[in-house]
Amino acid sequence: MKATWRGVVLAESDDTVVVEGNHYFPADSLVHEHFVDSPHTTFCPWKGTARYKSVRVGDETNPEAAWCYAEPKPAAAQIRGRFAFWHGVEVGE
């Protein structure tokens, strides 16, 4: 699977985990130069607290376009430390 935005590959892996229709990529599959930490968090009752990263490609920024559950609840242990995408990031083969 590959995650792209503005034609740039953000992550690529054949080891994604699908939860609620989202592909969660291993952290080491991210092209880290395109990510900036965000203070934004959200809470899911069964997964826990998600922390976000903004995506930066050239002069453009896509705020909070990636999220990760660093310490998920037990029911979501399979996505620990993995990243998923939204806000126009395309995920496909």
N, C-alpha and C positions, 0 to 999 in steps of 0.2 A: 504494500500500500504506500501511497505517496500523498503528502499534504503540500499544497501549493497555494501561493497568493501572489497576484500580479505576475504570474508566470515564473516565479522563483520557488524552488523546492525548499520547504521548511523542515520536512522530516520524511524519511523513507525507511520502511522496514517490512519484512515478511513475518514479523512477530507482533501483530496488534491484537488487542483484546477488545471485543465489541460488547458494550454495555449500553442499553437504551438507544441503540442505533448509532452510537458514536464509537469510532475506532480510537483506542488509546494506544499511543506509540511509546516505546521505551525511551527514557530520557536520553540515552546515548545515541538515539537515531536523529535527534534534533540538530539542525545547523545552528549552533548557539549564537553566532554573530547576528542572527535575525530576531533575537528575543531580548526583551527588557523586562525586568521585574516590575510588577504592579502591586500597589498596596491593596487592591480590590480582593475581597473574599466573598464567598457565598456558602450557605449551609444546606446540605441535603440530609433529611432525617435518616436515610439508610446508608449513605456513603460517607457523610461527615463534612468537613470543611474543605472547600476547594480554594486554592490559591491561583492567581492569574498571572499571565505574562502578556505583554503587548508585543505585536509583531512589527518589525521595522524592515522595510525594503526600500533602499535608496533614501529619498526624502519623505517617504510616506510611512505613516504609523497606523496600525489597526489596533485600537485599544482593547485590551483584555480579550484577545482572539484565541488564546490558548489557556487551558486550565489543567490543574493537577491535584490529585488527592495524595499528599505526601504521607499522611497518617490516616488512611480510611478506616471506617468501622469494619468489624470482622466480615460482614456480608459482602463487602466490596474489596476484600484483600487482594483480589486478582489485578486490580488497577493501581496498586500502591506505586507511587513514583512515576506513573505513566501520564502522558499528555494527550488531551483531545482538543479539537478545534471547532470554531464556529465563526460568525461574523464575516462570511464571505470566503473563508479559507476552503478550498476544494480538496476533498479527500476521495481518492479513487485509485484504481490500478494503473 
